[in-house]
Structures are given as C-alpha cells and as structure tokens.
Amino acid sequence: MKAQNFDIETKISFITKLDDDMVRVEVKKNVEPELEDLEENYNAYQTLFKAQRLYFLIVFNEGSNTSLEVRNQFASQKRSSFKIAEAIVVQSMPHKLIANFVLKVQKPKHKMQVFNNEKEALDWLLYQRENQTK
C-alpha cells in the first residue's frame, strides 16, 4: 500500500490512492461539504481509478459537518454504484451519531461500517476485499 501522501486535493478533502481498488479520503477540518463538493470528489476518483468500483476509507476530522442533503446523497444509489465497501472513521460523538444514522436509517446499498480508528477500518476493508473475491 501507498504512503499517506495525498494524490489529489479537493475543496473538502485529501484523496489518496492506497491500492488499485482502494481509496482514502480525509475530510479536511472544519468543512461542511455541499453537493457540488461530492461531485468534485467523484471526479477525482474517476481521475485516479477510471470507472471501477472501489473500497473507501473515509476519515472525518474535527469540526467537519454534513447537511441532511449531503447525508442523503451519501446513501444514494448513485454513490453506492461505485462503492464496494466503505469504512468511515469518526473522531467525535456527533460524527459517530451522524454516521450511524446514515448506516442504520438511510441504509446505503453498499457495505458500510463505522470505526473509531483508522487501523480497524482499514483491516475491515481488507477483509471485505479478501472475501469479495472468494
């Protein structure tokens, strides 16, 4: 896997290609993503990976927040169409509540899990990938 240097910086995140089918997205501190920001990130994924489905490691930093509109988009069929599995790392109780709401109430079409640390999240993604091909 690649070092933690990012490949593309967008308005809201640092995007790193970890492997041929795995991406790390670190949401910048104190940002509130809007729908056009999600589209900018999607274009970055396309630049790095073309049109393939991916494993996502999403790391939320302090102070970042999402609107209901953005949370709805996270769980949409369009976003699930390019995600195999998504591990979300949260660092605060508000982030954990929002992530669990998306997971349990909005129910994305792809596999998704919430973690408190990046190592556990990455281990889960690697497990998902290993068992996806069997």
Phi, psi and omega per residue, in radians:
M1 nan 2.711 -3.073
K2 -1.337 2.733 3.054
A3 -1.200 3.004 -3.048
Q4 -1.427 0.362 3.001
N5 -1.298 2.401 -3.104
F6 -1.491 2.673 -3.141
D7 -1.653 -0.666 -3.114
I8 -2.402 2.373 3.016
E9 -1.897 2.249 3.049
T10 -1.943 -3.117 -3.131
K11 -1.015 -0.605 -3.023
I12 -1.964 -0.141 -3.016
S13 -2.727 2.921 2.975
F14 -1.911 2.181 -3.056
I15 -1.993 2.215 -3.074
T16 -2.193 2.278 3.029
K17 -1.419 1.916 -3.122
L18 -1.478 -0.548 -3.074
D19 -2.807 -3.098 -3.106
D20 -1.106 -0.362 -3.109
D21 -2.400 0.376 -3.096
M22 -2.361 2.320 -3.095
V23 -2.238 2.492 3.055
R24 -1.929 2.238 3.126
V25 -2.108 1.964 3.102
E26 -1.769 1.974 3.133
V27 -1.315 2.242 -3.097
K28 -1.099 2.759 3.108
K29 -1.166 2.519 2.997
N30 0.976 0.697 3.042
V31 -1.988 2.693 3.031
E32 -2.203 1.683 -3.078
P33 -1.029 2.515 3.032
E34 -1.997 2.969 -3.083
L35 -0.997 -0.698 3.138
E36 -1.154 -0.464 3.079
D37 -1.199 -0.680 3.084
L38 -1.095 -0.660 3.116
E39 -1.167 -0.695 3.088
E40 -1.072 -0.753 3.097
N41 -1.113 -0.748 3.113
Y42 -0.997 -0.760 3.107
N43 -1.088 -0.622 3.085
A44 -1.145 -0.712 3.094
Y45 -1.068 -0.716 3.136
Q46 -1.118 -0.680 3.105
T47 -1.095 -0.758 -3.088
L48 -1.371 -0.589 -2.950
F49 -2.179 -0.067 -3.037
K50 1.161 -2.412 -2.982
A51 -1.832 0.603 -3.102
Q52 -1.712 2.822 3.072
R53 -1.412 2.555 -2.965
L54 -2.308 2.829 2.938
Y55 -1.695 2.240 -3.055
F56 -1.964 2.284 2.980
L57 -1.948 1.909 -3.088
I58 -1.884 2.175 -3.131
V59 -2.051 2.005 3.103
F60 -1.609 2.252 3.077
N61 -1.624 2.986 -3.132
E62 -0.958 2.484 2.987
G63 1.406 -0.222 3.108
S64 -1.294 2.575 -3.066
N65 -2.549 2.757 3.111
T66 -2.294 2.536 3.089
S67 -1.418 2.920 3.083
L68 -1.060 -0.695 3.129
E69 -1.031 -0.761 3.126
V70 -1.215 -0.721 3.102
R71 -1.073 -0.696 3.082
N72 -1.085 -0.689 3.128
Q73 -1.159 -0.647 3.112
F74 -1.003 -0.616 -3.085
A75 -1.656 0.086 -3.052
S76 -1.285 2.799 3.092
Q77 -1.080 -0.662 -3.134
K78 -1.027 -0.832 -3.120
R79 -1.245 -0.585 3.095
S80 -1.196 -0.412 -3.076
S81 -1.143 -0.400 3.127
F82 -1.969 0.216 3.119
K83 -2.062 2.263 3.014
I84 -1.508 -0.834 3.115
A85 -2.667 2.692 -3.082
E86 -2.432 2.143 3.068
A87 -1.870 2.150 -3.096
I88 -1.918 2.175 3.125
V89 -1.785 2.124 -3.139
V90 -2.026 2.606 -3.055
Q91 -2.109 0.062 3.135
S92 -2.507 2.796 3.127
M93 -1.096 -0.754 3.100
P94 -1.030 -0.706 3.101
H95 -1.110 -0.721 -3.138
K96 -1.102 -0.741 3.122
L97 -1.098 -0.775 3.132
I98 -1.130 -0.805 -3.125
A99 -1.094 -0.738 3.109
N100 -1.170 -0.580 3.068
F101 -1.092 -0.835 3.120
V102 -1.046 -0.790 -3.097
L103 -1.112 -0.805 -2.990
K104 -1.647 -0.512 -3.076
V105 -1.765 -0.827 -3.106
Q106 -1.451 -0.368 3.016
K107 0.792 1.413 3.084
P108 -1.029 2.731 -3.115
K109 -1.366 -0.262 3.119
H110 -1.788 2.885 3.082
K111 -1.180 2.412 -3.108
M112 -2.612 2.446 3.134
Q113 -2.513 2.618 -3.132
V114 -1.902 2.397 -3.086
F115 -2.328 2.761 3.073
N116 -1.631 -0.299 3.122
N117 -2.469 2.713 -3.017
E118 -1.213 -0.616 -3.131
K119 -1.095 -0.825 3.120
E120 -1.090 -0.680 3.132
A121 -1.116 -0.791 3.137
L122 -1.147 -0.719 3.094
D123 -1.029 -0.724 3.124
W124 -1.114 -0.756 3.117
L125 -1.093 -0.745 3.123
L126 -1.104 -0.675 3.078
Y127 -1.109 -0.767 3.117
Q128 -1.050 -0.754 -3.131
R129 -1.149 -0.768 -3.125
E130 -1.066 -0.697 -3.102
N131 -1.504 -0.247 3.083
Q132 -1.192 -0.627 -3.045
T133 -1.512 -0.112 -3.133
K134 -1.547 nan nan
